[in-house]
Amino acid sequence: MSAGLRMDLILRNVKLRPAMAGLDGSFSQYVAFLQGMDTGSRLHGPGLLEEFPEWLAARTGYGANLPWWSLILIVVFPGWDASRPAGTMSAAEEEAAVDGLFQLLAEFLGIGLEKLEQ
């Protein structure tokens, strides 16, 4: 990833002001945004989410063959049915999923969570 990109600032801004990035603030929209960031970052080296699925798999005890967003839902909602579409979440589940997504991402990237909430 380019040394000029401050991932903590990008993630904080998109979390606090999702509409600025054309997002509606839903879990699935954040997943799509992060997938795009990962794909774009792979043009210049390791992707933003390089080894993230393996890291999540180690936390959950599930295989890294599940998509990383399913693994996040399993961490946030123990017993989550990985075949359940994310778009079927209630508003409270959406909020918890988004909070869990950013908490886990901050932990993985070594970014203090407080930097994403200022």
N, C-alpha and C positions, 0 to 999 in steps of 0.2 A: 504494500500500500504506500502511496506517496507520503513522504515525510511532511508535506505541507498540509495534509488533512488532519484536523483535530477531531478524532472520532467521538470524543466526549462531547464536543460542541455540536456536532452533527446530530448525534443521538438525543442530546438534551433538547435541541430546537425542534426536532421532529416529534419528540414525546410531548413537549409542552404546547406546541403549535402545529398539530398535524395538518391542518388545512394549508399551511404554508408550503407543504410538499404535495398538496393535492390529495391528502388522505382524509378519511372520515373518522379516524381514531379507533377503528375496530381492529381486533386481533388479526383478522385476515388481511387487512390493508397494510398493517405494519409488517406482516410476514412477507407480502409482495414487495414492499419497499426494501426490506433487508435482503431479500433474494436478489433484487436488482443491484443493491450496493455490493453484494458478494460477487456477483457476476462481473460487474464493472471493475472491481478491485483485482480480479484474477488476470486482467489484461496486463498488469504491471507487477505480478508476483503472487504470493499466496493470497487467497481470498480472505475477506473480512471474517467469514464463518469457517475458515479452515480449521478442521479438527473439532468444531463445535458439536457436530452430531456424536462423535466419539466421547467427548467430555460429558454430554448429557446422558449418553447410554451408560457410562460408568456410574452416574448418579442414580439412575433409575433401575439398573439391572436388566434393562431391555437391550436388544441389539441395536447397533447403529444403522441397521437396515430400515428402521422407521424414519420418516422425515423428522428433521429437528423440531418442527412446530408441533408434531404429535408428542414428541418427548417432553416438550415444555408443558403441554397440557397434562401429561401424566405426572409431572412434578407438581404442578399447581393443584391438580385435582386427582389425588391418589384414587386409583380404581377407574380412571377415565377409560372409556371404550375408544381405542385408537381408530376404530372404523366410523365413529360418529363425526359427521361434518362439523367443522368449527363454526360454520354459519348458523348452527342451531342453538347457540348459547343464548342464555338470558342476558339482560343488561348487566346484572351483578356478576355473572360468569365472565362476560366480556371484560369488565373492569378488572377482575382478578387475573384474568389471562394476560391482559396488557401489562399490569403491574408485575406479574411473574416473569413475563418475557423480558422486560427491561432490567429487572433485578438479576436474572440469570445471565443476561448478556453483559451487564456491567461486571458481574463476578468473573465471567469467562475472559473478558477483555482486560481485567485488572483496573477498571475504572471505578472510582468510588461512586456508589449509588447517589450520594448527596449531590454529585456534580450533574446528575441527570434531573434533579428535582429543584434546582435553584431558579 
